[in-house]
């Protein structure tokens, strides 16, 4: 489908979702964003739903301003995927050992590595710029600098919530490795610090929603946020690179006889800010729950833990600011899912997937998410499908 225009205050809201199906609170968030004096465009993806600060599944293009709460607290959260030379025939009947090996190699939840991972010891991981990256940590907000030790040990760890590591098979029988994570606690603390700083600024005192407080160009506060934002986005990318390297090492050991090979990695942020140019204007484009889908660019759009995911190629639709959805999108909150579904429901909906099936992950049950096929149908003018994947192992944070 093409987009539907919904009236906004300063700009129209371009929606790749049926406006009638979007929660009222999410629509109000979108209208609130459209009131900002700096806004130049607002695109809404088919996985749209209410979010803290700003709507998940929204693409906010502003000139000379950026809203830290719209970026969210998991700065740089995103996906990585790698196609391997393995096929479905290489898999054992019991995949529990593979799941245990992944969980042993990559800390999940609040866990972290006992010592920082040295990327120079990981097979095939590029390390150019690594020392410079950590030197730039010296320039982050003073209030967060004391977290450096924790940040180094969390590098290469999964986190919790909807973050995951998956072993997948595509329709041709090829095996893929896929994972979803972000900037861990350091990104969260940097985000929370700057959201608090933005709320104090005089130009934000009369906004319709204080969560939409912005930093504006050519101010010390904007310069400080841009430094920390782009550093955290880089942290998230490195975090996924290290986890993928650890994941590959597990696969090499578990499938030693098959001697697996790995194609180049596909990686994309879906909670981030990018400097882009549209219609002759330099804009700061915030994608909160959206991936960049420029012409020919590869992306990853995951479904829930029992339904499967898509590798896509962008079609470069400028109306969406070259964007597409970041996943299926929730259709009910975590608390609603916990109240409505049981462990038996979870086991039924994840049949055939080697994964946790306990109360701790009921809020991630597939029924809590929108149907991924519907989401893909609504964005046929944004991306084309390269491969459809179905997970056989899922490690949840």
C-alpha positions in Angstrom: 0.0 0.0 0.0 1.1 3.6 -0.4 0.8 6.0 2.5 -2.3 7.8 3.9 -2.0 11.5 4.9 -3.5 12.4 8.2 -3.7 16.1 9.1 -1.0 17.3 11.5 -0.4 20.7 12.9 2.7 21.9 11.1 3.2 18.9 8.7 0.9 16.1 7.5 1.4 12.7 9.1 2.3 10.1 6.4 1.1 6.7 7.5 1.9 3.3 6.1 -0.6 1.9 8.6 -4.3 2.0 8.6 -5.1 5.1 10.8 -8.3 3.4 12.1 -6.2 0.6 13.7 -3.7 2.9 15.5 -4.2 3.4 19.3 -5.7 6.7 20.2 -2.7 7.5 22.5 -0.3 6.8 19.7 -2.2 9.0 17.3 -2.1 11.8 20.0 1.7 11.3 20.3 2.1 11.7 16.6 -0.1 14.9 16.5 2.0 16.3 19.4 5.2 15.7 17.4 3.7 17.5 14.4 3.3 20.7 16.5 7.1 21.1 17.0 8.4 24.3 15.3 11.4 22.5 13.9 9.6 19.6 12.2 9.8 19.2 8.4 8.2 15.8 8.1 6.7 12.8 9.9 6.4 9.3 8.5 4.7 6.4 10.4 5.5 2.7 9.8 3.1 -0.2 9.8 4.4 -1.5 13.1 3.4 1.8 14.9 2.4 1.7 18.5 2.5 3.9 21.6 5.9 4.4 23.1 7.7 6.3 25.9 8.7 9.7 24.7 7.5 9.3 21.1 5.6 6.7 19.1 7.4 3.5 18.2 7.5 3.1 14.4 7.9 6.8 13.7 10.4 8.7 11.5 10.8 12.3 12.6 12.6 14.7 10.3 13.6 18.1 11.9 15.7 21.0 10.8 18.3 22.2 13.3 16.9 20.3 16.2 16.7 16.8 17.7 14.5 15.3 20.5 16.4 12.9 22.8 13.2 11.3 24.2 12.1 10.5 20.6 15.4 8.6 20.1 14.6 6.7 23.2 16.8 5.2 25.9 18.2 2.3 23.9 20.3 4.4 21.6 21.4 2.5 18.6 19.3 -0.5 19.2 19.2 -2.6 16.0 19.8 -5.9 14.2 22.6 -8.0 12.7 22.3 -11.0 10.5 24.7 -13.3 8.7 24.1 -16.1 6.2 26.2 -19.2 6.6 27.2 -22.1 4.5 25.3 -24.5 6.8 21.9 -26.0 5.7 19.0 -27.5 7.6 20.5 -31.0 6.9 23.5 -30.1 9.1 21.3 -29.6 12.2 21.0 -32.1 14.9 17.6 -33.3 16.1 18.1 -31.8 19.5 19.1 -28.1 19.5 19.2 -27.6 23.3 23.0 -28.0 23.4 23.4 -25.2 20.8 21.1 -22.9 22.8 23.1 -23.6 26.0 26.4 -23.0 24.1 25.1 -19.6 22.9 23.9 -18.6 26.4 27.3 -19.6 27.8 29.2 -17.5 25.3 27.0 -14.3 25.4 25.8 -12.9 28.7 22.0 -12.2 28.7 19.7 -10.2 31.0 21.6 -8.0 33.5 24.7 -10.2 33.1 28.0 -9.0 31.7 31.4 -10.4 30.9 33.8 -10.9 33.8 36.5 -9.1 31.9 36.1 -6.9 28.9 36.1 -8.8 25.6 39.3 -8.1 23.6 38.1 -7.8 20.0 41.7 -8.6 18.8 41.2 -12.2 20.0 38.0 -12.7 18.1 38.2 -14.5 14.7 37.8 -12.1 11.8 36.5 -9.1 13.8 37.8 -5.7 12.4 39.4 -3.7 15.1 40.4 -0.5 13.3 39.4 2.6 15.3 38.8 0.5 18.5 41.2 2.5 20.7 40.0 5.8 19.3 36.4 4.8 20.1 37.2 4.3 23.7 39.3 7.5 23.8 36.2 9.4 22.7 34.4 8.1 25.9 36.4 10.8 27.7 34.2 13.4 26.1 30.8 12.0 27.3 28.7 13.6 29.9 30.6 13.9 33.3 27.6 12.4 35.1 28.0 9.1 33.2 31.8 8.7 33.0 32.0 6.6 36.2 30.1 3.8 34.2 33.1 3.1 32.0 34.1 -0.2 33.7 30.6 -1.5 33.4 30.3 -0.3 29.8 33.5 -2.2 28.8 32.2 -5.4 30.5 28.8 -5.1 28.9 30.2 -4.8 25.4 29.3 -8.0 23.7 26.2 -8.8 25.9 22.6 -9.1 25.0 20.5 -7.3 27.6 16.9 -8.1 28.3 13.4 -7.4 27.1 12.8 -8.1 23.4 16.5 -8.5 22.6 17.4 -11.9 21.2 19.9 -14.2 19.5 18.5 -16.6 16.9 19.6 -19.5 14.7 17.4 -19.4 11.6 16.6 -21.2 8.4 15.4 -19.5 5.2 13.0 -21.0 2.6 15.9 -22.5 0.6 17.2 -24.3 3.7 20.2 -22.1 4.4 21.1 -21.3 8.0 21.3 -17.7 9.2 22.6 -16.2 12.5 20.6 -13.2 13.7 20.6 -11.0 16.8 18.9 -7.9 18.2 20.5 -5.6 20.8 21.6 -2.0 21.5 23.8 0.2 23.6 23.1 -1.5 26.9 23.1 0.5 30.2 25.6 3.1 29.0 23.3 4.2 26.2 20.3 4.3 28.7 22.2 6.5 31.2 23.4 8.9 28.5 19.9 9.1 27.1 18.3 9.7 30.5 20.9 12.4 31.4 20.3 14.3 28.1 16.5 14.0 28.3 16.7 15.6 31.7 19.0 18.4 30.4 16.7 19.1 27.5 13.6 19.5 29.7 15.4 22.4 31.6 15.9 24.6 28.5 13.8 27.7 28.2 12.6 27.0 24.7 11.0 23.8 25.8 8.9 25.2 28.6 5.7 25.7 26.6 5.7 22.5 24.5 2.5 20.5 24.4 4.4 17.5 25.8 7.6 17.9 27.9 8.8 14.5 26.5 9.3 16.3 23.2 12.0 18.7 24.6 14.6 19.3 22.0 18.2 20.5 21.6 18.7 23.1 18.9 21.6 23.7 16.5 24.6 25.8 17.4 24.2 25.4 21.2 26.6 23.7 23.7 23.8 21.4 24.8 23.2 20.2 21.2 27.0 19.7 20.7 27.2 17.6 23.9 24.2 15.5 23.0 25.4 14.9 19.4 28.8 13.7 20.7 27.2 11.3 23.2 24.4 10.2 20.8 26.8 9.2 18.0 29.2 7.6 20.4 26.4 5.4 21.9 25.2 4.5 18.4 28.7 3.3 17.6 28.8 1.4 21.0 25.6 -0.4 19.9 27.1 -1.4 16.5 30.3 -2.7 18.2 28.2 -4.5 20.8 26.4 -6.4 18.0 29.7 -7.1 16.1 31.3 -8.7 19.2 28.2 -10.8 19.9 28.1 -11.9 16.3 31.8 -12.9 16.5 31.1 -14.9 19.7 28.0 -16.5 18.1 30.1 -17.5 15.0 32.7 -19.1 17.3 30.0 -21.2 18.9 28.8 -22.3 15.5 32.3 -23.2 14.4 32.7 -25.4 17.5 29.2 -27.0 17.3 29.5 -27.7 13.6 33.2 -28.4 13.3 32.8 -31.2 10.7 30.7 -29.0 8.4 33.4 -26.2 8.5 30.9 -23.3 8.3 31.6 -20.2 6.3 30.0 -16.8 6.8 28.8 -14.2 4.3 29.3 -10.5 5.0 27.2 -9.2 7.9 24.1 -7.2 7.5 23.6 -4.6 10.3 21.1 -1.8 10.9 20.1 0.5 13.7 16.4 1.1 14.4 16.6 3.6 17.3 18.9 6.3 16.1 19.5 9.7 14.5 21.0 10.3 11.1 22.1 13.4 9.2 20.3 13.3 5.8 19.4 15.6 3.0 15.9 15.9 1.5 14.6 18.4 -1.0 17.7 20.6 -0.6 17.4 20.6 3.3 19.9 19.2 5.7 17.8 17.3 8.3 18.2 15.3 11.5 16.2 12.2 10.9 15.2 10.3 14.1 14.1 6.7 13.4 12.4 5.3 16.5 11.4 1.7 15.7 12.3 2.1 12.0 15.2 1.1 9.8 16.8 3.0 6.9 15.7 1.6 3.6 17.6 3.6 1.0 17.7 2.3 -2.6 19.5 -1.1 -2.5 20.3 -0.9 1.2 19.9 -4.2 3.1 17.9 -4.3 6.3 16.4 -6.7 8.8 12.7 -6.8 9.9 12.1 -9.4 12.6 8.8 -10.9 13.7 8.1 -12.4 17.1 10.0 -15.3 18.7 7.7 -17.8 17.0 6.9 -16.4 13.6 10.0 -15.6 11.6 11.8 -12.6 10.1 12.7 -10.9 6.8 15.9 -9.8 5.2 15.0 -6.9 2.9 16.4 -4.5 0.4 15.3 -0.9 0.5 13.4 0.8 -2.4 14.5 4.3 -1.5 11.1 5.8 -1.0 11.8 9.5 -0.1 8.2 10.0 1.1 9.1 7.8 4.1 12.5 9.4 4.4 14.0 6.2 3.0 12.6 4.2 6.0 10.7 1.0 6.8 9.4 -0.8 9.9 11.8 -2.3 12.4 9.7 -5.4 13.2 6.2 -6.6 13.8 5.4 -4.1 16.5 3.5 -4.8 19.7 -0.3 -4.9 19.7 -0.5 -5.2 23.5 1.7 -4.1 26.4 3.9 -6.4 28.4 1.6 -6.3 31.4 -1.4 -7.1 29.2 0.4 -10.0 27.7 1.3 -11.4 31.1 -2.3 -11.2 32.3 -3.8 -12.7 29.2 -1.4 -15.5 28.3 0.1 -18.5 30.2 3.2 -20.6 29.9 1.1 -23.2 28.1 0.1 -20.6 25.5 3.8 -19.6 25.1 4.8 -23.3 24.6 2.0 -23.7 22.0 2.9 -20.6 20.0 6.7 -21.4 20.0 6.3 -25.0 19.1 9.3 -26.2 17.1 11.5 -23.4 18.5 14.3 -24.3 21.0 13.8 -21.4 23.5 12.7 -20.4 27.0 9.1 -21.2 27.6 8.8 -20.0 31.2 6.8 -17.2 32.8 9.7 -14.8 32.5 9.2 -14.5 28.7 5.4 -14.7 28.4 5.4 -11.0 27.6 7.3 -11.8 24.4 4.7 -14.3 23.3 4.0 -14.1 19.5 0.3 -13.1 20.1 1.5 -9.9 21.8 2.8 -8.7 18.4 1.2 -7.7 15.1 1.3 -10.3 12.3 4.6 -9.8 10.5 3.0 -10.7 7.2 0.5 -7.9 7.5 3.3 -5.4 8.4 5.3 -6.5 5.3 2.2 -6.2 3.0 1.7 -2.6 4.2 5.2 -1.5 3.2 5.6 -3.1 -0.3 6.6 0.3 -1.6 9.3 0.7 1.0 11.2 -2.6 0.8 11.5 -5.8 -1.2 12.0 -9.2 0.4 15.3 -10.9 -0.1 14.8 -13.8 2.3 12.3 -15.0 4.8 13.7 -16.7 7.9 12.2 -19.0 10.5 14.0 -19.4 13.8 14.7 -22.8 15.2 16.7 -21.5 18.3 15.9 -18.3 20.1 17.9 -17.0 23.1 16.0 -14.3 24.9 17.4 -11.6 27.2 
